[in-house]
């Protein structure tokens, strides 16, 4: 993968993951503080704090995904020995 493709992949994953992580962070914060609700069968119920903490952990993971993708796609790979170079002597 060349550098331009790696940059495009990093930007796309950053946009997708940042939108998802922002939404899950807001929902998680609402669940932790007791302000989050969800509708089940037409009845609004408060979100359990455990679900809020799980959403906050999920948002942290989603924030790390573009960082990892950027690291692996944009890092400088070590140069391998070409086919014309002699092999080192065996000892």
HUWORA-V830554 format. One record per pair of residues at least 12 apart in sequence whose C-alpha atoms are under 10 Angstrom apart, sorted by the first residue. I is the first residue (numbers start at 0). J is the second residue. Records with the same first field share a line. If there is no record, write none. Layout:
I = J, J
//
This chain:
0 = 72, 73
1 = 72, 73
2 = 72, 73, 74, 75
3 = 72, 73
4 = 72, 73
5 = 68, 69, 70, 71, 72, 73, 74
6 = 68, 69, 72, 73
7 = 69, 72
8 = 65, 68, 69, 72, 73
9 = 64, 65, 66, 67, 68, 69, 70, 71, 72, 73
10 = 65, 68, 69
11 = 65
12 = 61, 62, 64, 65, 66, 68, 69
13 = 61, 62, 63, 64, 65, 66, 68, 69
14 = 65
15 = 61, 65
16 = 58, 60, 61, 62, 63, 64, 65
17 = 58, 61, 62, 63, 64, 65
18 = 58, 61, 62
19 = 57, 58, 61, 62
20 = 54, 55, 56, 57, 58, 59, 60, 61, 62, 63
21 = 55, 58, 59, 61, 62
22 = 54, 55, 58
23 = 51, 53, 54, 55, 56, 57, 58, 59, 61
24 = 51, 52, 53, 54, 55, 56, 57, 58, 59, 61
25 = 51, 54, 55, 58
26 = 46, 50, 51, 52, 54, 55, 58
27 = 46, 47, 48, 49, 50, 51, 52, 53, 54, 55, 56, 57, 58
28 = 48, 50, 51, 52, 54, 55
29 = 45, 46, 47, 48, 50, 51, 52, 54
30 = 45, 46, 47, 48, 49, 50, 51, 52, 53, 54, 55
31 = 46, 47, 48, 49, 50, 51, 52, 53, 54, 55
32 = 46, 47, 48, 51
33 = 45, 46, 47, 48, 51
34 = 46, 47, 48
35 = 47, 48, 50, 51
//
